[in-house]
C-alpha cells in the first residue's frame, strides 16, 4: 500500500543545505544551476565512417543544436593519432 505523504510544509535546514518542497520562485535559480554552456560530441564509434560522413554527422547535429559544440577526438576510432 502506498500512502500519500504531504511534504509541502516540511523544511530541513543546515548551514549548507535547505531541503523543502519545490516553489515556482525557485525556477530562475534552478535554471542558473542546470543550464548548459555547450555539448561535447565524439564521432560515431559503433560504425566505421570516412571523413565526409564524419563531417556530415557533426554538421547535422550543429544545424539542430541551440548550443555550441565541442568536438572530442577518439583517436582509436578516427585513426588520426
C-alpha positions as CSV (number, residue, x, y, z in Angstrom):
1,X,0.0,0.0,0.0
2,X,1.3,3.4,-0.9
3,X,0.1,6.2,1.3
4,X,0.3,9.8,0.1
5,X,2.7,12.0,2.0
6,X,2.3,15.7,2.2
7,X,5.8,17.4,2.3
8,X,4.6,20.9,1.4
9,X,5.2,22.1,5.0
10,X,8.4,20.2,5.7
11,X,11.6,22.2,5.9
12,X,15.0,20.9,6.9
13,X,17.8,23.5,7.0
14,X,21.5,23.3,7.9
15,X,24.4,25.7,7.3
16,X,24.9,24.2,3.8
17,X,21.5,22.8,2.8
18,X,17.9,23.8,2.6
19,X,15.5,20.9,1.9
20,X,11.9,21.9,1.2
21,X,9.2,21.5,-1.4
22,X,9.8,23.0,-4.8
23,X,8.4,26.5,-5.3
24,X,7.8,28.4,-8.5
25,X,10.2,31.1,-7.4
26,X,13.0,28.5,-7.5
27,X,12.8,28.3,-11.3
28,X,15.4,31.1,-12.0
29,X,17.9,29.6,-9.5
30,X,17.4,26.2,-10.9
31,X,18.0,27.4,-14.4
32,X,21.3,29.0,-13.4
33,X,22.3,25.8,-11.7
34,X,21.3,23.4,-14.5
35,X,21.9,25.4,-17.7
36,X,24.5,24.1,-20.2
37,X,27.2,26.1,-21.9
38,X,27.7,23.6,-24.7
39,X,27.7,20.0,-25.8
40,X,30.6,17.6,-26.1
41,X,30.5,15.3,-29.1
42,X,32.5,12.5,-30.4
43,X,32.4,10.7,-33.7
44,X,30.2,7.6,-34.0
45,X,32.3,4.8,-32.6
46,X,29.9,2.0,-33.4
47,X,30.5,2.2,-37.2
48,X,33.5,3.0,-39.4
49,X,32.9,6.2,-41.2
50,X,35.0,8.1,-43.7
51,X,35.9,11.8,-43.3
52,X,32.9,13.0,-45.4
53,X,30.5,11.0,-43.3
54,X,32.1,12.3,-40.1
55,X,31.8,15.9,-41.3
56,X,28.1,15.3,-42.2
57,X,27.5,13.8,-38.7
58,X,28.8,16.8,-36.9
59,X,27.2,19.3,-39.4
60,X,23.7,17.8,-38.9
61,X,24.0,17.9,-35.2
62,X,25.3,21.5,-35.3
63,X,22.4,22.5,-37.6
64,X,19.9,21.4,-34.9
65,X,21.7,22.3,-31.7
66,X,21.0,25.6,-30.0
67,X,24.3,25.1,-28.0
68,X,27.9,25.4,-29.0
69,X,29.5,22.0,-29.9
70,X,32.9,20.9,-28.6
71,X,34.3,18.0,-30.7
72,X,36.2,15.3,-28.9
73,X,38.6,13.2,-30.9
74,X,38.7,9.5,-30.1
75,X,41.9,8.7,-31.9
76,X,41.4,5.0,-31.7
77,X,38.2,5.4,-33.7
78,X,39.3,8.2,-36.1
79,X,42.7,6.6,-36.6
80,X,44.2,10.1,-36.6
81,X,46.9,9.7,-33.9
